[in-house]
Amino acid sequence: MIESVREWVLSVIILVAAAAFFEGFFPPGGMDRYLKYIFALILLSAVLSPVTLLLT
């Protein structure tokens, strides 16, 4: 149980770090907005994935 929580937290931290890393490469403007939206969707799915496992 603790191991699965640890893996989940680690994956969320890695996704946040990757989002911050890739956001630094794109200049502010039109593409930056879409990149933030895509990473927000990916992060939301990673955060909600344990909930879907509990519901099934």
HTML snippet that shows the backbone in 3Dmol.js (N, CA, C, O; Angstrom):
<script src="https://3Dmol.org/build/3Dmol-min.js"></script>
<div id="view" style="width:600px;height:400px;position:relative"></div>
<script>
const pdb = `
ATOM      1  N   MET A   1       0.829  -1.198   0.000  1.00  0.00           N
ATOM      2  CA  MET A   1       0.000   0.000   0.000  1.00  0.00           C
ATOM      3  C   MET A   1       0.874   1.262   0.000  1.00  0.00           C
ATOM      4  O   MET A   1       0.673   2.174  -0.803  1.00  0.00           O
ATOM      5  N   ILE A   2       1.841   1.291   0.914  1.00  0.00           N
ATOM      6  CA  ILE A   2       2.720   2.450   0.999  1.00  0.00           C
ATOM      7  C   ILE A   2       3.566   2.575  -0.268  1.00  0.00           C
ATOM      8  O   ILE A   2       3.854   3.681  -0.726  1.00  0.00           O
ATOM      9  N   GLU A   3       3.956   1.443  -0.823  1.00  0.00           N
ATOM     10  CA  GLU A   3       4.768   1.459  -2.037  1.00  0.00           C
ATOM     11  C   GLU A   3       3.983   2.049  -3.214  1.00  0.00           C
ATOM     12  O   GLU A   3       4.549   2.786  -4.021  1.00  0.00           O
ATOM     13  N   SER A   4       2.719   1.740  -3.319  1.00  0.00           N
ATOM     14  CA  SER A   4       1.911   2.280  -4.417  1.00  0.00           C
ATOM     15  C   SER A   4       1.689   3.783  -4.250  1.00  0.00           C
ATOM     16  O   SER A   4       1.663   4.517  -5.238  1.00  0.00           O
ATOM     17  N   VAL A   5       1.532   4.239  -3.026  1.00  0.00           N
ATOM     18  CA  VAL A   5       1.389   5.681  -2.781  1.00  0.00           C
ATOM     19  C   VAL A   5       2.698   6.388  -3.119  1.00  0.00           C
ATOM     20  O   VAL A   5       2.697   7.477  -3.691  1.00  0.00           O
ATOM     21  N   ARG A   6       3.795   5.763  -2.764  1.00  0.00           N
ATOM     22  CA  ARG A   6       5.108   6.340  -3.071  1.00  0.00           C
ATOM     23  C   ARG A   6       5.307   6.457  -4.575  1.00  0.00           C
ATOM     24  O   ARG A   6       5.791   7.484  -5.053  1.00  0.00           O
ATOM     25  N   GLU A   7       4.946   5.431  -5.323  1.00  0.00           N
ATOM     26  CA  GLU A   7       5.074   5.469  -6.783  1.00  0.00           C
ATOM     27  C   GLU A   7       4.178   6.542  -7.386  1.00  0.00           C
ATOM     28  O   GLU A   7       4.571   7.232  -8.326  1.00  0.00           O
ATOM     29  N   TRP A   8       2.974   6.682  -6.842  1.00  0.00           N
ATOM     30  CA  TRP A   8       2.037   7.687  -7.346  1.00  0.00           C
ATOM     31  C   TRP A   8       2.579   9.095  -7.114  1.00  0.00           C
ATOM     32  O   TRP A   8       2.547   9.928  -8.020  1.00  0.00           O
ATOM     33  N   VAL A   9       3.073   9.364  -5.917  1.00  0.00           N
ATOM     34  CA  VAL A   9       3.629  10.683  -5.607  1.00  0.00           C
ATOM     35  C   VAL A   9       4.851  10.959  -6.466  1.00  0.00           C
ATOM     36  O   VAL A   9       5.029  12.078  -6.948  1.00  0.00           O
ATOM     37  N   LEU A  10       5.688   9.962  -6.663  1.00  0.00           N
ATOM     38  CA  LEU A  10       6.873  10.129  -7.494  1.00  0.00           C
ATOM     39  C   LEU A  10       6.491  10.447  -8.947  1.00  0.00           C
ATOM     40  O   LEU A  10       7.126  11.288  -9.584  1.00  0.00           O
ATOM     41  N   SER A  11       5.477   9.791  -9.459  1.00  0.00           N
ATOM     42  CA  SER A  11       5.065  10.071 -10.842  1.00  0.00           C
ATOM     43  C   SER A  11       4.490  11.476 -10.978  1.00  0.00           C
ATOM     44  O   SER A  11       4.719  12.135 -11.992  1.00  0.00           O
ATOM     45  N   VAL A  12       3.754  11.944  -9.985  1.00  0.00           N
ATOM     46  CA  VAL A  12       3.222  13.309 -10.030  1.00  0.00           C
ATOM     47  C   VAL A  12       4.364  14.319  -9.972  1.00  0.00           C
ATOM     48  O   VAL A  12       4.346  15.314 -10.697  1.00  0.00           O
ATOM     49  N   ILE A  13       5.348  14.078  -9.126  1.00  0.00           N
ATOM     50  CA  ILE A  13       6.493  14.989  -9.022  1.00  0.00           C
ATOM     51  C   ILE A  13       7.274  15.018 -10.329  1.00  0.00           C
ATOM     52  O   ILE A  13       7.705  16.087 -10.762  1.00  0.00           O
ATOM     53  N   ILE A  14       7.463  13.874 -10.959  1.00  0.00           N
ATOM     54  CA  ILE A  14       8.181  13.820 -12.234  1.00  0.00           C
ATOM     55  C   ILE A  14       7.406  14.566 -13.319  1.00  0.00           C
ATOM     56  O   ILE A  14       8.007  15.264 -14.135  1.00  0.00           O
ATOM     57  N   LEU A  15       6.101  14.429 -13.337  1.00  0.00           N
ATOM     58  CA  LEU A  15       5.301  15.141 -14.336  1.00  0.00           C
ATOM     59  C   LEU A  15       5.372  16.651 -14.140  1.00  0.00           C
ATOM     60  O   LEU A  15       5.456  17.400 -15.113  1.00  0.00           O
ATOM     61  N   VAL A  16       5.339  17.097 -12.902  1.00  0.00           N
ATOM     62  CA  VAL A  16       5.433  18.536 -12.633  1.00  0.00           C
ATOM     63  C   VAL A  16       6.812  19.061 -13.043  1.00  0.00           C
ATOM     64  O   VAL A  16       6.924  20.144 -13.619  1.00  0.00           O
ATOM     65  N   ALA A  17       7.843  18.299 -12.747  1.00  0.00           N
ATOM     66  CA  ALA A  17       9.192  18.713 -13.143  1.00  0.00           C
ATOM     67  C   ALA A  17       9.338  18.745 -14.662  1.00  0.00           C
ATOM     68  O   ALA A  17       9.964  19.655 -15.205  1.00  0.00           O
ATOM     69  N   ALA A  18       8.770  17.765 -15.346  1.00  0.00           N
ATOM     70  CA  ALA A  18       8.839  17.748 -16.812  1.00  0.00           C
ATOM     71  C   ALA A  18       8.075  18.924 -17.410  1.00  0.00           C
ATOM     72  O   ALA A  18       8.520  19.526 -18.388  1.00  0.00           O
ATOM     73  N   ALA A  19       6.935  19.248 -16.828  1.00  0.00           N
ATOM     74  CA  ALA A  19       6.165  20.385 -17.321  1.00  0.00           C
ATOM     75  C   ALA A  19       6.939  21.688 -17.153  1.00  0.00           C
ATOM     76  O   ALA A  19       6.954  22.529 -18.053  1.00  0.00           O
ATOM     77  N   ALA A  20       7.574  21.851 -16.010  1.00  0.00           N
ATOM     78  CA  ALA A  20       8.366  23.062 -15.782  1.00  0.00           C
ATOM     79  C   ALA A  20       9.575  23.105 -16.719  1.00  0.00           C
ATOM     80  O   ALA A  20       9.946  24.171 -17.210  1.00  0.00           O
ATOM     81  N   PHE A  21      10.178  21.956 -16.961  1.00  0.00           N
ATOM     82  CA  PHE A  21      11.334  21.895 -17.852  1.00  0.00           C
ATOM     83  C   PHE A  21      10.959  22.271 -19.279  1.00  0.00           C
ATOM     84  O   PHE A  21      11.626  23.097 -19.901  1.00  0.00           O
ATOM     85  N   PHE A  22       9.896  21.667 -19.800  1.00  0.00           N
ATOM     86  CA  PHE A  22       9.507  21.940 -21.182  1.00  0.00           C
ATOM     87  C   PHE A  22       8.901  23.323 -21.351  1.00  0.00           C
ATOM     88  O   PHE A  22       8.974  23.900 -22.436  1.00  0.00           O
ATOM     89  N   GLU A  23       8.313  23.855 -20.309  1.00  0.00           N
ATOM     90  CA  GLU A  23       7.745  25.197 -20.399  1.00  0.00           C
ATOM     91  C   GLU A  23       8.840  26.246 -20.588  1.00  0.00           C
ATOM     92  O   GLU A  23       8.604  27.295 -21.187  1.00  0.00           O
ATOM     93  N   GLY A  24      10.015  25.963 -20.084  1.00  0.00           N
ATOM     94  CA  GLY A  24      11.126  26.896 -20.237  1.00  0.00           C
ATOM     95  C   GLY A  24      11.649  26.999 -21.652  1.00  0.00           C
ATOM     96  O   GLY A  24      12.274  27.999 -22.004  1.00  0.00           O
ATOM     97  N   PHE A  25      11.409  25.993 -22.473  1.00  0.00           N
ATOM     98  CA  PHE A  25      11.893  26.009 -23.849  1.00  0.00           C
ATOM     99  C   PHE A  25      11.009  26.800 -24.808  1.00  0.00           C
ATOM    100  O   PHE A  25      11.481  27.279 -25.838  1.00  0.00           O
ATOM    101  N   PHE A  26       9.745  26.934 -24.475  1.00  0.00           N
ATOM    102  CA  PHE A  26       8.829  27.610 -25.379  1.00  0.00           C
ATOM    103  C   PHE A  26       8.739  29.093 -25.035  1.00  0.00           C
ATOM    104  O   PHE A  26       8.611  29.454 -23.865  1.00  0.00           O
ATOM    105  N   PRO A  27       8.803  29.939 -26.035  1.00  0.00           N
ATOM    106  CA  PRO A  27       8.684  31.374 -25.770  1.00  0.00           C
ATOM    107  C   PRO A  27       7.233  31.719 -25.418  1.00  0.00           C
ATOM    108  O   PRO A  27       6.305  31.024 -25.833  1.00  0.00           O
ATOM    109  N   PRO A  28       7.049  32.776 -24.664  1.00  0.00           N
ATOM    110  CA  PRO A  28       5.676  33.168 -24.337  1.00  0.00           C
ATOM    111  C   PRO A  28       4.909  33.517 -25.608  1.00  0.00           C
ATOM    112  O   PRO A  28       5.440  34.151 -26.520  1.00  0.00           O
ATOM    113  N   GLY A  29       3.691  33.103 -25.647  1.00  0.00           N
ATOM    114  CA  GLY A  29       2.885  33.363 -26.839  1.00  0.00           C
ATOM    115  C   GLY A  29       1.804  32.319 -26.979  1.00  0.00           C
ATOM    116  O   GLY A  29       1.325  31.763 -25.991  1.00  0.00           O
ATOM    117  N   GLY A  30       1.429  32.062 -28.201  1.00  0.00           N
ATOM    118  CA  GLY A  30       0.314  31.174 -28.479  1.00  0.00           C
ATOM    119  C   GLY A  30       0.570  29.722 -28.105  1.00  0.00           C
ATOM    120  O   GLY A  30      -0.305  29.073 -27.532  1.00  0.00           O
ATOM    121  N   MET A  31       1.747  29.201 -28.416  1.00  0.00           N
ATOM    122  CA  MET A  31       2.032  27.792 -28.140  1.00  0.00           C
ATOM    123  C   MET A  31       2.184  27.523 -26.649  1.00  0.00           C
ATOM    124  O   MET A  31       1.915  26.414 -26.187  1.00  0.00           O
ATOM    125  N   ASP A  32       2.608  28.515 -25.907  1.00  0.00           N
ATOM    126  CA  ASP A  32       2.789  28.355 -24.461  1.00  0.00           C
ATOM    127  C   ASP A  32       1.456  28.033 -23.788  1.00  0.00           C
ATOM    128  O   ASP A  32       1.399  27.222 -22.864  1.00  0.00           O
ATOM    129  N   ARG A  33       0.414  28.659 -24.246  1.00  0.00           N
ATOM    130  CA  ARG A  33      -0.913  28.431 -23.668  1.00  0.00           C
ATOM    131  C   ARG A  33      -1.373  26.992 -23.905  1.00  0.00           C
ATOM    132  O   ARG A  33      -1.925  26.364 -23.002  1.00  0.00           O
ATOM    133  N   TYR A  34      -1.153  26.474 -25.093  1.00  0.00           N
ATOM    134  CA  TYR A  34      -1.559  25.104 -25.403  1.00  0.00           C
ATOM    135  C   TYR A  34      -0.713  24.081 -24.650  1.00  0.00           C
ATOM    136  O   TYR A  34      -1.213  23.040 -24.224  1.00  0.00           O
ATOM    137  N   LEU A  35       0.556  24.388 -24.494  1.00  0.00           N
ATOM    138  CA  LEU A  35       1.442  23.493 -23.759  1.00  0.00           C
ATOM    139  C   LEU A  35       1.004  23.382 -22.296  1.00  0.00           C
ATOM    140  O   LEU A  35       0.987  22.285 -21.737  1.00  0.00           O
ATOM    141  N   LYS A  36       0.653  24.498 -21.682  1.00  0.00           N
ATOM    142  CA  LYS A  36       0.165  24.474 -20.299  1.00  0.00           C
ATOM    143  C   LYS A  36      -1.124  23.676 -20.193  1.00  0.00           C
ATOM    144  O   LYS A  36      -1.325  22.946 -19.222  1.00  0.00           O
ATOM    145  N   TYR A  37      -1.992  23.809 -21.173  1.00  0.00           N
ATOM    146  CA  TYR A  37      -3.258  23.082 -21.176  1.00  0.00           C
ATOM    147  C   TYR A  37      -3.016  21.571 -21.282  1.00  0.00           C
ATOM    148  O   TYR A  37      -3.644  20.790 -20.568  1.00  0.00           O
ATOM    149  N   ILE A  38      -2.126  21.171 -22.154  1.00  0.00           N
ATOM    150  CA  ILE A  38      -1.833  19.744 -22.337  1.00  0.00           C
ATOM    151  C   ILE A  38      -1.209  19.153 -21.081  1.00  0.00           C
ATOM    152  O   ILE A  38      -1.588  18.063 -20.651  1.00  0.00           O
ATOM    153  N   PHE A  39      -0.254  19.865 -20.492  1.00  0.00           N
ATOM    154  CA  PHE A  39       0.363  19.360 -19.277  1.00  0.00           C
ATOM    155  C   PHE A  39      -0.623  19.338 -18.111  1.00  0.00           C
ATOM    156  O   PHE A  39      -0.533  18.467 -17.245  1.00  0.00           O
ATOM    157  N   ALA A  40      -1.544  20.267 -18.080  1.00  0.00           N
ATOM    158  CA  ALA A  40      -2.565  20.248 -17.026  1.00  0.00           C
ATOM    159  C   ALA A  40      -3.463  19.024 -17.166  1.00  0.00           C
ATOM    160  O   ALA A  40      -3.840  18.417 -16.164  1.00  0.00           O
ATOM    161  N   LEU A  41      -3.806  18.661 -18.384  1.00  0.00           N
ATOM    162  CA  LEU A  41      -4.613  17.456 -18.601  1.00  0.00           C
ATOM    163  C   LEU A  41      -3.857  16.194 -18.221  1.00  0.00           C
ATOM    164  O   LEU A  41      -4.428  15.283 -17.622  1.00  0.00           O
ATOM    165  N   ILE A  42      -2.580  16.136 -18.566  1.00  0.00           N
ATOM    166  CA  ILE A  42      -1.769  14.969 -18.206  1.00  0.00           C
ATOM    167  C   ILE A  42      -1.625  14.860 -16.696  1.00  0.00           C
ATOM    168  O   ILE A  42      -1.733  13.770 -16.135  1.00  0.00           O
ATOM    169  N   LEU A  43      -1.383  15.984 -16.040  1.00  0.00           N
ATOM    170  CA  LEU A  43      -1.243  15.975 -14.585  1.00  0.00           C
ATOM    171  C   LEU A  43      -2.557  15.619 -13.904  1.00  0.00           C
ATOM    172  O   LEU A  43      -2.564  14.899 -12.905  1.00  0.00           O
ATOM    173  N   LEU A  44      -3.649  16.110 -14.430  1.00  0.00           N
ATOM    174  CA  LEU A  44      -4.958  15.777 -13.872  1.00  0.00           C
ATOM    175  C   LEU A  44      -5.245  14.289 -13.989  1.00  0.00           C
ATOM    176  O   LEU A  44      -5.779  13.688 -13.056  1.00  0.00           O
ATOM    177  N   SER A  45      -4.903  13.693 -15.104  1.00  0.00           N
ATOM    178  CA  SER A  45      -5.120  12.256 -15.251  1.00  0.00           C
ATOM    179  C   SER A  45      -4.227  11.454 -14.317  1.00  0.00           C
ATOM    180  O   SER A  45      -4.637  10.407 -13.814  1.00  0.00           O
ATOM    181  N   ALA A  46      -3.006  11.937 -14.080  1.00  0.00           N
ATOM    182  CA  ALA A  46      -2.110  11.239 -13.149  1.00  0.00           C
ATOM    183  C   ALA A  46      -2.599  11.356 -11.713  1.00  0.00           C
ATOM    184  O   ALA A  46      -2.471  10.412 -10.934  1.00  0.00           O
ATOM    185  N   VAL A  47      -3.151  12.491 -11.364  1.00  0.00           N
ATOM    186  CA  VAL A  47      -3.652  12.691 -10.001  1.00  0.00           C
ATOM    187  C   VAL A  47      -4.910  11.865  -9.769  1.00  0.00           C
ATOM    188  O   VAL A  47      -5.107  11.325  -8.680  1.00  0.00           O
ATOM    189  N   LEU A  48      -5.752  11.765 -10.773  1.00  0.00           N
ATOM    190  CA  LEU A  48      -7.021  11.051 -10.607  1.00  0.00           C
ATOM    191  C   LEU A  48      -6.926   9.556 -10.859  1.00  0.00           C
ATOM    192  O   LEU A  48      -7.903   8.842 -10.629  1.00  0.00           O
ATOM    193  N   SER A  49      -5.805   9.062 -11.314  1.00  0.00           N
ATOM    194  CA  SER A  49      -5.695   7.635 -11.607  1.00  0.00           C
ATOM    195  C   SER A  49      -5.908   6.738 -10.386  1.00  0.00           C
ATOM    196  O   SER A  49      -6.524   5.684 -10.546  1.00  0.00           O
ATOM    197  N   PRO A  50      -5.447   7.074  -9.185  1.00  0.00           N
ATOM    198  CA  PRO A  50      -5.748   6.215  -8.036  1.00  0.00           C
ATOM    199  C   PRO A  50      -7.243   6.178  -7.681  1.00  0.00           C
ATOM    200  O   PRO A  50      -7.740   5.181  -7.157  1.00  0.00           O
ATOM    201  N   VAL A  51      -7.933   7.249  -7.966  1.00  0.00           N
ATOM    202  CA  VAL A  51      -9.374   7.286  -7.690  1.00  0.00           C
ATOM    203  C   VAL A  51     -10.107   6.293  -8.580  1.00  0.00           C
ATOM    204  O   VAL A  51     -11.027   5.611  -8.128  1.00  0.00           O
ATOM    205  N   THR A  52      -9.706   6.212  -9.833  1.00  0.00           N
ATOM    206  CA  THR A  52     -10.361   5.259 -10.728  1.00  0.00           C
ATOM    207  C   THR A  52     -10.077   3.816 -10.317  1.00  0.00           C
ATOM    208  O   THR A  52     -10.916   2.935 -10.507  1.00  0.00           O
ATOM    209  N   LEU A  53      -8.893   3.579  -9.754  1.00  0.00           N
ATOM    210  CA  LEU A  53      -8.584   2.238  -9.283  1.00  0.00           C
ATOM    211  C   LEU A  53      -9.430   1.881  -8.070  1.00  0.00           C
ATOM    212  O   LEU A  53      -9.812   0.722  -7.905  1.00  0.00           O
ATOM    213  N   LEU A  54      -9.723   2.845  -7.231  1.00  0.00           N
ATOM    214  CA  LEU A  54     -10.551   2.588  -6.051  1.00  0.00           C
ATOM    215  C   LEU A  54     -12.020   2.342  -6.414  1.00  0.00           C
ATOM    216  O   LEU A  54     -12.720   1.592  -5.733  1.00  0.00           O
ATOM    217  N   LEU A  55     -12.470   2.975  -7.480  1.00  0.00           N
ATOM    218  CA  LEU A  55     -13.876   2.845  -7.893  1.00  0.00           C
ATOM    219  C   LEU A  55     -14.158   1.546  -8.618  1.00  0.00           C
ATOM    220  O   LEU A  55     -15.312   1.126  -8.699  1.00  0.00           O
ATOM    221  N   THR A  56     -13.143   0.908  -9.140  1.00  0.00           N
ATOM    222  CA  THR A  56     -13.386  -0.342  -9.881  1.00  0.00           C
ATOM    223  C   THR A  56     -13.242  -1.554  -9.001  1.00  0.00           C
ATOM    224  O   THR A  56     -13.413  -2.680  -9.469  1.00  0.00           O
TER     225      THR A  56
END
`;
const viewer = $3Dmol.createViewer("view");
viewer.addModel(pdb, "pdb");
viewer.setStyle({}, {cartoon: {color: "spectrum"}});
viewer.zoomTo();
viewer.render();
</script>
